[in-house]
């Protein structure tokens, strides 16, 4: 009791003395006392770049959006809770809450990229850090394109500073794409100029390697230029540009923009979701495409509910019957087969892959009616790179550290060898390419984007682009889910509840089933 009384006494004495202390301290001194040294108001650009790259890869590319898009494009099947709802188009595709976390995360990445751009531009506190400036411009372009590709018209020119404008207007997608390409062009100019203070290891993609960032920028120009094919004033010139940009991009998988810091604690986002939720099952429509082609990935890319790799998925087999029928599956867990990739704990997230560059080039060449033997060479390289990437992810599933204490996955088949890839190309892919070139390029790209790399979102963009081009292209990749296909994502509820401009555009959210984005033939 005496100790308690003494504590109260000292508290009271301190309170009585406070006015004297306050009156004797200068205002500057009080500012110092109130400063939280663990909450700096200014951070070096290179540290902000680390955060942008991490957020972009883990949250924006590999996170919630990609998980949902994997069910929309039938790389996976949603089999529980929100993912089952999305699979069956029950509320999730049009609710403003579904993608709100991703909406906020993309805007945070854009805000931080803008901070770095301002710091490293003329008159900024880090003027002269041109490479860092170029990196930030590429990351701004990437996230802005991701945002508008998925949501359409969005706030941008008046956004990113809520203290100035709490209700920013929506910018047209056409204008946003001009900004995306401008960022990339400026980055290509800035990157080779170097830095006064090098970004170095804070760059989690390339450790400040300017040439690789430039290849990344040219690859994105190829991706986004192809995206605009339907609205291009000169389609042939656009396709020639795609080829030219692809030729200045990645020359091997060692160049690709791979976020590869996952380990026992930092989890690949697809693994992270499935391990905590068990909301995905193996897609029947995707397996059927592999079966149709005698694709060697068929025996590598699926496991059963007992964590045993499936070496026979032929129709009529017990394993085949445990594939989830797209849009008609039951809401159950731990029953259906799954893809091997949902266990790929340490597989990297690919912001842009080498195989994507090759597929873009092959498609552009085909649409321009280039010589078949030239296109075939590019397609062979693309499929080979894709299978190698798939095998790398499969390998990480069998060595997943979180699964090890439980015995891990049981591997029942040997890795795919180079000779097997060559046989597959000669006997399956090339004959199908000869019969219907554009269709086989599209399907091989579709199969390449199935995995743990976070590429389902880009396939969602491609499927919408191919459908928009119409004609023979409409069914390049046939989807089997007969429920309504979402044409875009709903705005996040942080804006639909606070910004009248976004609220009016959102309405009841049903527009996601009927209104294409601008580059796919829509008006917003």
Secondary structure, 3 states (H helix, E strand, C coil): CHHHHHHHHHHHHHHHHHHHHHHHCCHHHHHHHCCCCCCCCCCCHHHHHHHHHHHHHHHHHCCHHHHHHHHHCCCEEECCHHHHHHHCCCCCCCCCCCCHHHHHHHHHHHHHHHHHHHHHCCCCCCCCCHHHHHHHHHHHHHHHHHHHHHHCCEECCCCCCCCCCCCCCEECHHHHHHHHHHHHHHHHHHHCCCCCCCCHHHCCCCCCCHHHHHHHHHHHHHHHHHHCHHHCCCHHHHHHHHHHHHHCCCCCHHHCEEECCCCCCCCCHHHHHHHHHCCEEEEHHHHHHHHHCCCHHHHCCEECCCCEECCCCCCCCHHHHCCECCCCCCCCCCCCCEEHHHHCCCCCEEEECHHHHHHHHHHHHHHCCCCHHHHHHHHHHHHHHHHHHHHHHHHHHHCCHHHHCCCCCECCCCCCCHHHHHHHHHHHHHHHHHHCHHHHHHHHHHHHCCCCCCCHHHHHHHHHHHHHHCHHHCCCCCCCCCCCCCCCCCCCHHHHCCCHHHHHHHCCCHHHHCCCCHHHCCCC
